[in-house]
Amino acid sequence: MSALSEKEFKAVLDAFGFKASGKPFGNGHINDTFIIDGTPKYVLQKINKDVFKNPVALMDNVASVTEYITERTKEMGKDTPRCTLHMCKTTDGANVFQAANGEYYRAYQFVDDCDSVDKADDLKYYYNAAVAIGNFYSILDGFDASTLTETIPNFHHTKKRFENLKAAIAADKMGRAASVQAEIQFALDRENITSIILDAMQEGSVPVRVTHNDTKMNNILFDSETKEPVCLIDLDTVMPGSFLYDYGDFLRFAANTGEEDDIDLSLVNFDLKVFEAFTKGCLDSMGSTLTEKELLLMPISAAIMTYECGIRFLEDHLNGDTYFKIHRENHNLDRARTQFKLVADIEKNLDTMLSFIKSYHN
């Protein structure tokens, strides 16, 4: 759809009852974001329909989860203004507004006096990040996750991701398979891990929970003064899943001593100190909520989620780089190699990681 004219954008502002004007804000890669100045401030976003095919269902998910968190924190006697994102409904009472050009917009109250970080030198940040995630899970423990819509179907269905990779290998659209046989073999050799979490969820030993599905450090807000955890943001991928998805995916990003696309793989290792700090925070904030099977699978979940990301990068490389944006030749291949190096390092540390969990939890 075409961009909104000034008149059409004003219609969006009017739909939410905003009197002030908006200006671009932040550097997100998915949605277009605007800050609405005034007292209080608001955040207005255009939802990316290429990524999220059903913006109405997405915002119904967000409304259900945030309203539940707000009510539960009230019942618990805790501070509510910053316990979660607070949506702004339209003047007609809707969760989302469709503009004249067909695009969808949503708005939130701006969360004051908070910061986010990408990575940190202070291990306390990783502990506090885990507390924020653990609080999210603990508060939502009584929420029926089956009432939520899958905004991105099969997002962390590792088995289907593996089948997609095999299809890309067979098709070999770009004629690249011959030059990446080592990476292909690494991926194929680990088919056995693709169904570990899925099977545990199927048998019920790992419960289906409300999951965030994008637990990067910069999706966690910290108090600007105390650095204590405040809440999780970017709730677009909130849907049914497993705690192990969020736990493993956080470590995939945060415990990597290198960059996600490092060419020098000697820089890429799994940081056990970050693992310990983050795991302590999870166990302190939600240890009693976790099942025995979840505890046992926490170490391997870090390998599974890293592997899943790696095979997605490799698949995209084989398919001609049609999903992930690239900034140099073989960029997705470099990303896949980085993830696979990290998987190998996690595998070397699985016994150590499990011993730590067992000793700390007990």
Number of C-alpha atoms within 10 A of each C-alpha: 7 7 9 16 11 9 8 14 16 16 16 22 20 14 20 22 14 19 12 15 13 19 11 13 14 9 9 8 8 13 16 16 22 18 20 23 16 12 8 10 16 22 21 26 18 20 23 17 14 8 12 17 13 17 24 19 17 24 23 15 23 23 19 13 22 18 14 17 21 21 13 17 16 13 9 11 9 11 10 16 13 19 22 22 24 20 20 20 18 20 13 11 11 15 23 25 24 15 16 14 12 12 17 19 26 24 24 16 17 20 21 12 11 19 16 16 13 11 15 12 8 9 16 16 22 29 22 24 30 28 25 24 27 22 23 22 22 17 17 19 15 12 17 12 20 13 12 19 18 18 22 16 9 12 14 19 15 24 19 15 19 22 13 16 23 17 14 20 20 11 13 17 13 12 12 14 20 10 9 13 12 12 18 18 10 16 20 14 10 12 14 9 17 20 16 16 26 18 12 17 18 11 9 11 14 23 19 18 21 24 23 24 24 19 25 20 20 17 18 23 25 23 16 14 9 8 15 18 25 23 22 25 17 16 22 18 19 23 27 21 26 22 24 24 21 21 23 21 24 25 26 26 23 22 24 22 16 20 16 17 17 17 16 12 17 11 14 23 19 26 17 17 12 23 23 19 18 27 26 22 23 24 19 17 20 20 18 11 13 17 12 12 15 20 17 15 19 22 27 23 25 29 25 28 25 26 27 27 21 26 28 21 24 28 27 21 29 25 21 17 19 11 13 13 10 13 8 8 10 14 19 26 23 22 24 29 26 26 32 24 23 29 23 16 17 26 17 12 14 17 13 13 20 17 13 17 19 11 8 13 14 7
